[in-house]
Amino acid sequence: MLRMISAITLVTQDMSAATRLYESLGFVARDGASDAFTSYPVGPTWLNLIAATEAPAGPMPLWGRVIIHVDNVDAMHERVLKAGYEAETAPADAFWGERYFHVKDPDGHELSFAKPL
């Protein structure tokens, strides 16, 4: 029986740039960030960053997205903009019953911040 995802780990080519984005959005690293591995609690789960051991030959491959529920989608969107990052989409109400928007981290991982309607 599948119960839940305990953690997701994203590969980063630049830990400093990645942690700067995540921490500007309110993520707080457990035991601080490191050059090799950083863990952020998200409710009962974890979002981890791991440093790439070698750079890919080209751009990072398309992999999908992480969907993170927040209390206020519009406030998170404002936080993204005020931190100096560009959102891929503006907040919108989706037919599947969530308000959401997307932003990419420095490695191209897509983060979707959402709230059920």
N, C-alpha and C positions, 0 to 999 in steps of 0.2 A: 504494500500500500504506500503510495506516495503521499507525503504529508505537507512538506513545504521546502522551499529553497533556503538553505542555511546561509549561503553566501554566494556572491558572484565576484570573480577576480578578473580585472581588466589589465591588460598589458599596456605599459606606458613607455614611451621613448624618452620622456623628459619628466622625471618625478617632481621636480620643482614646479614646473608649469602646471602639471596636473593637480598637485596638492593646493596650489594657489587658487585654482578655479574651484575645487570642491570646498575648500575652507571658506572662500568668499561667499559661497552659497549656504553656509551654515553647518557643513559637515565638521565634526570634531574628531580628530584622530585619537584612537586608543593608544595610550603610551607614546603619543607624539608620532610625527612622520619620520621615516628613515629614507635613505637613498635607495634601498632595495625593495622594501615592502611597507605598505601603510594600510591600516584597517580603520574603517569608519562604521560605527554602529548605525543601523537604520531600523528603528523599532527592534523587533526580536532577531533581525538578520544583519548581515554584514556586507558592505561593499569594500572590496580590497583592490589595491593597486599594486602591481608587481613590475619592477623595472625589467625592460627587455634586455636580454643578454647579448643580442646583436640586432642591428638595425635591419629592417626588411629592405629588399631590393627596390621596392616602389612604395606607393601609398599603402596604408593599412588596408587590409581587405574588408569588405562590407561584412558585418557580422550580425547586426540586429540592433536592439535597444534595451535599455533597462528602464522600467516604469517604476517611479517612486511616488507614492501617495503623499500629499502634503495637505496641511489645513487650509491653505489659501493659494490657489494657482496664480491669481493675478499679483499677489504680493511677491511670490517667488519669481515671477516674470520681471517685476520691477527690480528685484534684487539682482537678477542676472544682468539687466541693463545698467544699473548703477555700478556694478562691479566692472563694467567695461567690456562685457561679452555680448555677442549678438545671438539672439534666439533664432532658431531655424524657422519657427512659426510663432504667430501671436496666439494668446490664449483663445480657445474656442470650445464650444459645447459640441460634443460628438454624438452621433446617432446611437452609439452603444452605451450612452449614459455616463460619460465622464467629461469634465472640463479639463483641458490639457494644453501643453505646448512642449516643443522639443528644443534642445540645445545640444551642441556637440562639444565634447571636451577637447583638449589640445591634440589628442591622438585620433580624433574622429569617432569616438564612441558616442552614440546618441543616447542622451538622457531625456526621458519623457517625465515631466512633473504633472501629476494628475490628481483629481479628486472626484469621487463618485457624485453624481448629481442627485 
